[in-house]
């Protein structure tokens, strides 16, 4: 492969701002994103943003990426066989895949408190190390490392309050 990097679901570029251009040269980064405003921000970062989903990348991207990251994306995706088939198709044989997901302890807590952002259709899946091992084996990927991000009480409470605010803002009569 040519050493290019892919970020699936780059959002407004928070991760890329930390890496481009100091760590990754701008010409080596391709990212996918749905949001038009986020795509405009990504274009301003001098990376190659593509509107849409990485699963729709055409054959010109086959065997192209040696580094793929998806930060808080996989929990939103269905058709998991397609997800991993396409990841395998667009990556080089020695590629590295980096995925981050919501902390499962936080997600379970939110579910018991009726915070619907953890439920379908927003989040459609839960992942554990064993989940990655099973699907990885089917598509030729190996889990090399797996960590659960610790979340301090302050961050946890802030996220919980934010999610409850969003949820309540959709109730009739709310501000």
GIPETA-V419312 format. One record per pair of residues at least 6 apart in sequence whose ideal C-beta (glycine too) atoms are under 6 Angstrom apart, sorted by sequence separation. I is the first residue (numbers start at 1). J is the second residue. D is the distance in whole Angstrom. If there is no record, write none. Layout:
i:j:d
I:J:D
I:J:D
//
This chain:
i:j:d
20:26:6
33:39:5
43:49:6
77:83:5
168:174:6
42:49:4
111:118:5
136:143:6
110:118:5
20:29:6
39:49:5
133:143:5
31:42:6
107:118:5
132:143:5
39:51:6
31:47:6
33:49:6
129:146:4
29:47:4
30:48:5
31:49:5
32:50:5
5:24:6
26:46:4
10:31:4
26:47:6
32:54:4
5:28:6
10:33:5
4:28:5
5:29:5
6:30:5
7:31:4
8:32:5
20:45:6
65:90:5
74:99:5
12:38:5
64:90:6
65:91:5
66:92:5
75:101:5
101:127:5
11:38:6
55:82:6
62:89:6
13:41:6
12:41:5
13:42:5
16:45:6
61:90:5
63:92:6
66:95:5
67:96:6
68:97:5
69:98:4
70:99:5
71:100:5
55:86:5
10:42:6
13:45:5
57:90:6
8:54:4
78:124:5
103:149:6
117:163:5
75:123:5
103:151:5
115:163:5
75:125:6
84:135:6
88:139:5
116:167:6
84:139:4
15:71:6
6:65:4
4:64:6
4:65:5
9:70:6
5:67:4
6:68:5
7:69:5
8:70:4
1:64:6
3:66:5
9:73:4
1:66:5
8:73:6
1:92:4
//
